[in-house]
Amino acid sequence: MKRLAAHLKERDDSSVFVMSPDLVEADYREAAKSLRFHVAPVPHIPMPGRAEYKMAAPLQMRQRAGPSHRSFFI
């Protein structure tokens, strides 16, 4: 998914909006460099017995609204 986001971010005709439970500081720094690349954390629930897996909780209304109409959600 990160490769797809990087490819779309470099195109002039698209923007990228990433909603993920696994955002790290580098993701926020990268998003700050571009007007067409946005990231947002989502609430998550760790999977029992497998802490490395996370299940996103249901999105709130403001998260479902998303960014502009030409974005690609990952």
PDB file as gemmi writes it, atoms N, CA and C in Angstrom:
CRYST1    1.000    1.000    1.000  90.00  90.00  90.00 P 1                      
ATOM      1  N   MET A   1       0.808  -1.189   0.000  1.00  0.00           N  
ATOM      2  CA  MET A   1       0.000   0.000   0.000  1.00  0.00           C  
ATOM      3  C   MET A   1       0.859   1.263   0.000  1.00  0.00           C  
ATOM      4  N   LYS A   2       1.975   1.206   0.713  1.00  0.00           N  
ATOM      5  CA  LYS A   2       2.835   2.388   0.727  1.00  0.00           C  
ATOM      6  C   LYS A   2       3.418   2.681  -0.649  1.00  0.00           C  
ATOM      7  N   ARG A   3       3.695   1.642  -1.431  1.00  0.00           N  
ATOM      8  CA  ARG A   3       4.187   1.869  -2.802  1.00  0.00           C  
ATOM      9  C   ARG A   3       3.116   2.537  -3.652  1.00  0.00           C  
ATOM     10  N   LEU A   4       1.880   2.094  -3.523  1.00  0.00           N  
ATOM     11  CA  LEU A   4       0.779   2.703  -4.266  1.00  0.00           C  
ATOM     12  C   LEU A   4       0.599   4.158  -3.851  1.00  0.00           C  
ATOM     13  N   ALA A   5       0.637   4.425  -2.559  1.00  0.00           N  
ATOM     14  CA  ALA A   5       0.502   5.803  -2.077  1.00  0.00           C  
ATOM     15  C   ALA A   5       1.635   6.674  -2.601  1.00  0.00           C  
ATOM     16  N   ALA A   6       2.859   6.155  -2.611  1.00  0.00           N  
ATOM     17  CA  ALA A   6       3.998   6.921  -3.120  1.00  0.00           C  
ATOM     18  C   ALA A   6       3.831   7.216  -4.609  1.00  0.00           C  
ATOM     19  N   HIS A   7       3.357   6.232  -5.367  1.00  0.00           N  
ATOM     20  CA  HIS A   7       3.129   6.439  -6.802  1.00  0.00           C  
ATOM     21  C   HIS A   7       2.058   7.506  -7.040  1.00  0.00           C  
ATOM     22  N   LEU A   8       0.940   7.408  -6.355  1.00  0.00           N  
ATOM     23  CA  LEU A   8      -0.142   8.373  -6.541  1.00  0.00           C  
ATOM     24  C   LEU A   8       0.251   9.762  -6.071  1.00  0.00           C  
ATOM     25  N   LYS A   9       1.046   9.836  -5.041  1.00  0.00           N  
ATOM     26  CA  LYS A   9       1.467  11.131  -4.510  1.00  0.00           C  
ATOM     27  C   LYS A   9       2.300  11.895  -5.529  1.00  0.00           C  
ATOM     28  N   GLU A  10       3.065  11.184  -6.342  1.00  0.00           N  
ATOM     29  CA  GLU A  10       3.923  11.835  -7.320  1.00  0.00           C  
ATOM     30  C   GLU A  10       3.184  12.239  -8.593  1.00  0.00           C  
ATOM     31  N   ARG A  11       1.988  11.768  -8.770  1.00  0.00           N  
ATOM     32  CA  ARG A  11       1.182  12.158  -9.941  1.00  0.00           C  
ATOM     33  C   ARG A  11       0.565  13.533  -9.709  1.00  0.00           C  
ATOM     34  N   ASP A  12       0.389  14.289 -10.765  1.00  0.00           N  
ATOM     35  CA  ASP A  12      -0.197  15.623 -10.649  1.00  0.00           C  
ATOM     36  C   ASP A  12      -1.720  15.596 -10.584  1.00  0.00           C  
ATOM     37  N   ASP A  13      -2.337  14.487 -10.981  1.00  0.00           N  
ATOM     38  CA  ASP A  13      -3.792  14.447 -11.080  1.00  0.00           C  
ATOM     39  C   ASP A  13      -4.463  13.735  -9.905  1.00  0.00           C  
ATOM     40  N   SER A  14      -3.747  13.509  -8.824  1.00  0.00           N  
ATOM     41  CA  SER A  14      -4.365  12.799  -7.704  1.00  0.00           C  
ATOM     42  C   SER A  14      -3.787  13.282  -6.378  1.00  0.00           C  
ATOM     43  N   SER A  15      -4.542  12.998  -5.342  1.00  0.00           N  
ATOM     44  CA  SER A  15      -4.047  13.230  -3.989  1.00  0.00           C  
ATOM     45  C   SER A  15      -4.264  11.941  -3.207  1.00  0.00           C  
ATOM     46  N   VAL A  16      -3.593  11.827  -2.089  1.00  0.00           N  
ATOM     47  CA  VAL A  16      -3.641  10.599  -1.309  1.00  0.00           C  
ATOM     48  C   VAL A  16      -4.055  10.932   0.114  1.00  0.00           C  
ATOM     49  N   PHE A  17      -5.000  10.162   0.628  1.00  0.00           N  
ATOM     50  CA  PHE A  17      -5.435  10.299   2.019  1.00  0.00           C  
ATOM     51  C   PHE A  17      -5.356   8.921   2.654  1.00  0.00           C  
ATOM     52  N   VAL A  18      -4.447   8.738   3.592  1.00  0.00           N  
ATOM     53  CA  VAL A  18      -4.216   7.450   4.231  1.00  0.00           C  
ATOM     54  C   VAL A  18      -4.832   7.466   5.619  1.00  0.00           C  
ATOM     55  N   MET A  19      -5.696   6.504   5.888  1.00  0.00           N  
ATOM     56  CA  MET A  19      -6.262   6.319   7.226  1.00  0.00           C  
ATOM     57  C   MET A  19      -5.781   4.969   7.705  1.00  0.00           C  
ATOM     58  N   SER A  20      -4.990   4.976   8.787  1.00  0.00           N  
ATOM     59  CA  SER A  20      -4.366   3.736   9.229  1.00  0.00           C  
ATOM     60  C   SER A  20      -4.167   3.734  10.733  1.00  0.00           C  
ATOM     61  N   PRO A  21      -4.249   2.559  11.351  1.00  0.00           N  
ATOM     62  CA  PRO A  21      -3.929   2.465  12.779  1.00  0.00           C  
ATOM     63  C   PRO A  21      -2.424   2.407  13.021  1.00  0.00           C  
ATOM     64  N   ASP A  22      -1.627   2.268  11.965  1.00  0.00           N  
ATOM     65  CA  ASP A  22      -0.183   2.083  12.104  1.00  0.00           C  
ATOM     66  C   ASP A  22       0.651   3.251  11.599  1.00  0.00           C  
ATOM     67  N   LEU A  23       0.200   4.466  11.767  1.00  0.00           N  
ATOM     68  CA  LEU A  23       0.991   5.610  11.332  1.00  0.00           C  
ATOM     69  C   LEU A  23       2.156   5.830  12.286  1.00  0.00           C  
ATOM     70  N   VAL A  24       3.293   6.188  11.719  1.00  0.00           N  
ATOM     71  CA  VAL A  24       4.481   6.490  12.513  1.00  0.00           C  
ATOM     72  C   VAL A  24       4.885   7.934  12.247  1.00  0.00           C  
ATOM     73  N   GLU A  25       5.811   8.437  13.032  1.00  0.00           N  
ATOM     74  CA  GLU A  25       6.230   9.833  12.909  1.00  0.00           C  
ATOM     75  C   GLU A  25       6.678  10.183  11.485  1.00  0.00           C  
ATOM     76  N   ALA A  26       7.345   9.260  10.817  1.00  0.00           N  
ATOM     77  CA  ALA A  26       7.803   9.516   9.445  1.00  0.00           C  
ATOM     78  C   ALA A  26       6.632   9.764   8.494  1.00  0.00           C  
ATOM     79  N   ASP A  27       5.506   9.094   8.707  1.00  0.00           N  
ATOM     80  CA  ASP A  27       4.323   9.318   7.866  1.00  0.00           C  
ATOM     81  C   ASP A  27       3.811  10.746   8.014  1.00  0.00           C  
ATOM     82  N   TYR A  28       3.810  11.258   9.231  1.00  0.00           N  
ATOM     83  CA  TYR A  28       3.353  12.628   9.470  1.00  0.00           C  
ATOM     84  C   TYR A  28       4.325  13.644   8.865  1.00  0.00           C  
ATOM     85  N   ARG A  29       5.623  13.372   8.965  1.00  0.00           N  
ATOM     86  CA  ARG A  29       6.616  14.286   8.367  1.00  0.00           C  
ATOM     87  C   ARG A  29       6.461  14.313   6.854  1.00  0.00           C  
ATOM     88  N   GLU A  30       6.252  13.156   6.252  1.00  0.00           N  
ATOM     89  CA  GLU A  30       6.075  13.091   4.798  1.00  0.00           C  
ATOM     90  C   GLU A  30       4.816  13.845   4.366  1.00  0.00           C  
ATOM     91  N   ALA A  31       3.750  13.702   5.113  1.00  0.00           N  
ATOM     92  CA  ALA A  31       2.496  14.396   4.779  1.00  0.00           C  
ATOM     93  C   ALA A  31       2.649  15.904   4.919  1.00  0.00           C  
ATOM     94  N   ALA A  32       3.465  16.354   5.845  1.00  0.00           N  
ATOM     95  CA  ALA A  32       3.656  17.791   6.049  1.00  0.00           C  
ATOM     96  C   ALA A  32       4.383  18.448   4.875  1.00  0.00           C  
ATOM     97  N   LYS A  33       5.085  17.658   4.076  1.00  0.00           N  
ATOM     98  CA  LYS A  33       5.844  18.189   2.938  1.00  0.00           C  
ATOM     99  C   LYS A  33       4.977  18.431   1.707  1.00  0.00           C  
ATOM    100  N   SER A  34       3.778  17.897   1.675  1.00  0.00           N  
ATOM    101  CA  SER A  34       2.954  17.948   0.465  1.00  0.00           C  
ATOM    102  C   SER A  34       1.538  18.404   0.772  1.00  0.00           C  
ATOM    103  N   LEU A  35       0.971  19.169  -0.145  1.00  0.00           N  
ATOM    104  CA  LEU A  35      -0.423  19.606   0.002  1.00  0.00           C  
ATOM    105  C   LEU A  35      -1.400  18.542  -0.467  1.00  0.00           C  
ATOM    106  N   ARG A  36      -0.911  17.536  -1.195  1.00  0.00           N  
ATOM    107  CA  ARG A  36      -1.791  16.503  -1.752  1.00  0.00           C  
ATOM    108  C   ARG A  36      -1.657  15.163  -1.058  1.00  0.00           C  
ATOM    109  N   PHE A  37      -0.952  15.101   0.047  1.00  0.00           N  
ATOM    110  CA  PHE A  37      -0.744  13.852   0.776  1.00  0.00           C  
ATOM    111  C   PHE A  37      -1.162  14.071   2.221  1.00  0.00           C  
ATOM    112  N   HIS A  38      -2.180  13.333   2.663  1.00  0.00           N  
ATOM    113  CA  HIS A  38      -2.727  13.528   3.999  1.00  0.00           C  
ATOM    114  C   HIS A  38      -2.790  12.187   4.724  1.00  0.00           C  
ATOM    115  N   VAL A  39      -2.557  12.230   6.009  1.00  0.00           N  
ATOM    116  CA  VAL A  39      -2.660  11.023   6.822  1.00  0.00           C  
ATOM    117  C   VAL A  39      -3.527  11.310   8.035  1.00  0.00           C  
ATOM    118  N   ALA A  40      -4.200  10.282   8.513  1.00  0.00           N  
ATOM    119  CA  ALA A  40      -5.035  10.411   9.707  1.00  0.00           C  
ATOM    120  C   ALA A  40      -5.056   9.074  10.440  1.00  0.00           C  
ATOM    121  N   PRO A  41      -4.863   9.120  11.736  1.00  0.00           N  
ATOM    122  CA  PRO A  41      -4.947   7.876  12.499  1.00  0.00           C  
ATOM    123  C   PRO A  41      -6.403   7.454  12.670  1.00  0.00           C  
ATOM    124  N   VAL A  42      -6.626   6.187  12.816  1.00  0.00           N  
ATOM    125  CA  VAL A  42      -7.966   5.685  13.122  1.00  0.00           C  
ATOM    126  C   VAL A  42      -7.882   4.858  14.397  1.00  0.00           C  
ATOM    127  N   PRO A  43      -8.946   4.864  15.184  1.00  0.00           N  
ATOM    128  CA  PRO A  43      -8.931   4.036  16.385  1.00  0.00           C  
ATOM    129  C   PRO A  43      -8.857   2.558  16.000  1.00  0.00           C  
ATOM    130  N   HIS A  44      -8.201   1.776  16.830  1.00  0.00           N  
ATOM    131  CA  HIS A  44      -8.049   0.365  16.507  1.00  0.00           C  
ATOM    132  C   HIS A  44      -8.147  -0.494  17.766  1.00  0.00           C  
ATOM    133  N   ILE A  45      -8.362  -1.760  17.504  1.00  0.00           N  
ATOM    134  CA  ILE A  45      -8.458  -2.758  18.566  1.00  0.00           C  
ATOM    135  C   ILE A  45      -7.407  -3.816  18.275  1.00  0.00           C  
ATOM    136  N   PRO A  46      -6.481  -4.080  19.219  1.00  0.00           N  
ATOM    137  CA  PRO A  46      -5.502  -5.145  18.968  1.00  0.00           C  
ATOM    138  C   PRO A  46      -6.186  -6.507  18.906  1.00  0.00           C  
ATOM    139  N   MET A  47      -5.719  -7.340  18.011  1.00  0.00           N  
ATOM    140  CA  MET A  47      -6.276  -8.683  17.891  1.00  0.00           C  
ATOM    141  C   MET A  47      -5.776  -9.535  19.056  1.00  0.00           C  
ATOM    142  N   PRO A  48      -6.649 -10.263  19.702  1.00  0.00           N  
ATOM    143  CA  PRO A  48      -6.227 -11.111  20.827  1.00  0.00           C  
ATOM    144  C   PRO A  48      -5.186 -12.136  20.393  1.00  0.00           C  
ATOM    145  N   GLY A  49      -4.102 -12.198  21.135  1.00  0.00           N  
ATOM    146  CA  GLY A  49      -3.059 -13.167  20.853  1.00  0.00           C  
ATOM    147  C   GLY A  49      -2.078 -12.758  19.773  1.00  0.00           C  
ATOM    148  N   ARG A  50      -2.373 -11.722  19.006  1.00  0.00           N  
ATOM    149  CA  ARG A  50      -1.487 -11.252  17.931  1.00  0.00           C  
ATOM    150  C   ARG A  50      -1.417  -9.738  17.981  1.00  0.00           C  
ATOM    151  N   ALA A  51      -0.607  -9.198  18.859  1.00  0.00           N  
ATOM    152  CA  ALA A  51      -0.540  -7.754  19.073  1.00  0.00           C  
ATOM    153  C   ALA A  51      -0.116  -6.985  17.822  1.00  0.00           C  
ATOM    154  N   GLU A  52       0.603  -7.644  16.893  1.00  0.00           N  
ATOM    155  CA  GLU A  52       1.044  -6.938  15.690  1.00  0.00           C  
ATOM    156  C   GLU A  52      -0.103  -6.697  14.702  1.00  0.00           C  
ATOM    157  N   TYR A  53      -1.209  -7.404  14.849  1.00  0.00           N  
ATOM    158  CA  TYR A  53      -2.386  -7.191  14.005  1.00  0.00           C  
ATOM    159  C   TYR A  53      -3.356  -6.263  14.713  1.00  0.00           C  
ATOM    160  N   LYS A  54      -3.894  -5.312  13.932  1.00  0.00           N  
ATOM    161  CA  LYS A  54      -4.840  -4.345  14.496  1.00  0.00           C  
ATOM    162  C   LYS A  54      -6.077  -4.284  13.626  1.00  0.00           C  
ATOM    163  N   MET A  55      -7.224  -4.227  14.252  1.00  0.00           N  
ATOM    164  CA  MET A  55      -8.480  -4.113  13.534  1.00  0.00           C  
ATOM    165  C   MET A  55      -9.014  -2.707  13.769  1.00  0.00           C  
ATOM    166  N   ALA A  56      -9.305  -2.003  12.693  1.00  0.00           N  
ATOM    167  CA  ALA A  56      -9.832  -0.647  12.831  1.00  0.00           C  
ATOM    168  C   ALA A  56     -11.231  -0.688  13.423  1.00  0.00           C  
ATOM    169  N   ALA A  57     -11.470   0.208  14.343  1.00  0.00           N  
ATOM    170  CA  ALA A  57     -12.806   0.353  14.921  1.00  0.00           C  
ATOM    171  C   ALA A  57     -13.693   1.072  13.906  1.00  0.00           C  
ATOM    172  N   PRO A  58     -15.006   1.030  14.063  1.00  0.00           N  
ATOM    173  CA  PRO A  58     -15.880   1.762  13.136  1.00  0.00           C  
ATOM    174  C   PRO A  58     -15.506   3.240  13.086  1.00  0.00           C  
ATOM    175  N   LEU A  59     -15.538   3.799  11.878  1.00  0.00           N  
ATOM    176  CA  LEU A  59     -15.158   5.194  11.698  1.00  0.00           C  
ATOM    177  C   LEU A  59     -16.245   6.137  12.190  1.00  0.00           C  
ATOM    178  N   GLN A  60     -15.823   7.269  12.717  1.00  0.00           N  
ATOM    179  CA  GLN A  60     -16.755   8.300  13.139  1.00  0.00           C  
ATOM    180  C   GLN A  60     -17.208   9.077  11.911  1.00  0.00           C  
ATOM    181  N   MET A  61     -18.268   9.841  12.048  1.00  0.00           N  
ATOM    182  CA  MET A  61     -18.830  10.583  10.917  1.00  0.00           C  
ATOM    183  C   MET A  61     -17.788  11.494  10.259  1.00  0.00           C  
ATOM    184  N   ARG A  62     -17.004  12.203  11.041  1.00  0.00           N  
ATOM    185  CA  ARG A  62     -16.018  13.118  10.455  1.00  0.00           C  
ATOM    186  C   ARG A  62     -14.922  12.364   9.713  1.00  0.00           C  
ATOM    187  N   GLN A  63     -14.623  11.142  10.122  1.00  0.00           N  
ATOM    188  CA  GLN A  63     -13.626  10.346   9.418  1.00  0.00           C  
ATOM    189  C   GLN A  63     -14.195   9.793   8.116  1.00  0.00           C  
ATOM    190  N   ARG A  64     -15.470   9.444   8.108  1.00  0.00           N  
ATOM    191  CA  ARG A  64     -16.094   8.932   6.886  1.00  0.00           C  
ATOM    192  C   ARG A  64     -16.231  10.009   5.839  1.00  0.00           C  
ATOM    193  N   ALA A  65     -16.338  11.280   6.239  1.00  0.00           N  
ATOM    194  CA  ALA A  65     -16.503  12.373   5.292  1.00  0.00           C  
ATOM    195  C   ALA A  65     -15.287  12.474   4.386  1.00  0.00           C  
ATOM    196  N   GLY A  66     -14.087  12.236   4.928  1.00  0.00           N  
ATOM    197  CA  GLY A  66     -12.868  12.203   4.124  1.00  0.00           C  
ATOM    198  C   GLY A  66     -12.498  13.547   3.540  1.00  0.00           C  
ATOM    199  N   PRO A  67     -11.448  13.549   2.725  1.00  0.00           N  
ATOM    200  CA  PRO A  67     -10.971  14.777   2.087  1.00  0.00           C  
ATOM    201  C   PRO A  67     -11.713  15.049   0.790  1.00  0.00           C  
ATOM    202  N   SER A  68     -11.091  15.791  -0.115  1.00  0.00           N  
ATOM    203  CA  SER A  68     -11.729  16.189  -1.368  1.00  0.00           C  
ATOM    204  C   SER A  68     -12.109  14.999  -2.236  1.00  0.00           C  
ATOM    205  N   HIS A  69     -12.881  15.244  -3.265  1.00  0.00           N  
ATOM    206  CA  HIS A  69     -13.453  14.209  -4.116  1.00  0.00           C  
ATOM    207  C   HIS A  69     -12.436  13.455  -4.964  1.00  0.00           C  
ATOM    208  N   ARG A  70     -11.224  13.942  -5.167  1.00  0.00           N  
ATOM    209  CA  ARG A  70     -10.261  13.289  -6.050  1.00  0.00           C  
ATOM    210  C   ARG A  70      -9.232  12.481  -5.282  1.00  0.00           C  
ATOM    211  N   SER A  71      -9.521  12.103  -4.086  1.00  0.00           N  
ATOM    212  CA  SER A  71      -8.542  11.363  -3.285  1.00  0.00           C  
ATOM    213  C   SER A  71      -8.746   9.860  -3.415  1.00  0.00           C  
ATOM    214  N   PHE A  72      -7.701   9.150  -3.123  1.00  0.00           N  
ATOM    215  CA  PHE A  72      -7.726   7.697  -3.141  1.00  0.00           C  
ATOM    216  C   PHE A  72      -7.519   7.216  -1.716  1.00  0.00           C  
ATOM    217  N   PHE A  73      -8.439   6.441  -1.209  1.00  0.00           N  
ATOM    218  CA  PHE A  73      -8.348   5.964   0.169  1.00  0.00           C  
ATOM    219  C   PHE A  73      -7.598   4.649   0.211  1.00  0.00           C  
ATOM    220  N   ILE A  74      -6.697   4.526   1.168  1.00  0.00           N  
ATOM    221  CA  ILE A  74      -5.930   3.295   1.364  1.00  0.00           C  
ATOM    222  C   ILE A  74      -6.260   2.758   2.723  1.00  0.00           C  
TER     223      ILE A  74                                                      
END                                                                             
